[in-house]
């Protein structure tokens, strides 16, 4: 039997591996030679030049990622801060409403605003209390800041209120600290401005003075804050002045309040009806 000898082509992989090993060993042995040292220096120099722009790109990408993260965290913190401020404001309003209910001599029924119409001339507010709660037409709606309006219609469970920004709104008012009496109305232009008329020019009125209900109209109890004087304007040819008022209650943010169980004096109502029939 003839034995087969391995061919050189079959051992080429082993030969190449051996040559690479010999070359690597020779490099290790001669690693301190000048040529290798120079090659190593050149490679390090090239890598150092390449490292600088690469590091700038890496730093820029890290800055972008950090900036995106910080923007996301800032948005979350702003949302949380807004929520906490809203809760704080709600707690403040509720505390003031509780204080008002305890201090009021007139029975107050708490209500929540369920609908608003504040974009026209005959504006209205709807609250979640009605006839089953003892609410009747004519009762005032207030909050801890002052007068909102008065009830004009009622159903079994809801009531519609005429706010102070209504073309039909009228309230007899006085200026604290003086005998200045007049009628407060809404001119129909600005939602944050009321007008007090029929005040004599001889009565000195200063900006900042508080205007409140007088109680003389038999529709509102006396002493309910309405607003403060912003400026005055004398009328030519007459002896009265116009007094512009900034209301205390912000109707656009109003959410809660009280219906005052205030009933006009029937004797005074009868006298006023008789006067209207005569004149």
Secondary structure, 3 states (H helix, E strand, C coil): CCCCCCCHHHHHHHHHHHHHHHHHHHHHHCCCCHHHHHHHHHHHHHHHHHHHHHHHHHHHHHHHHHHHHHHHHHHHHHHHHHHHHHHHHHHHHHHHHHHHHHHCCCCEEEEEEEEEECCCCECEEEECCCHHHCCCCCCEEECCCCEEEEEEEECCCCEEEEECCECCCCEEEEECCCCCEEEEECCCCCCCCEEEEEEECCCCCCCCCEEEECCCCCCCCCCCEEEEEEEEEECCCCCEEEEEEEECCCCCCCCEEEEECCCCCHHHHHHHHHHHHHC
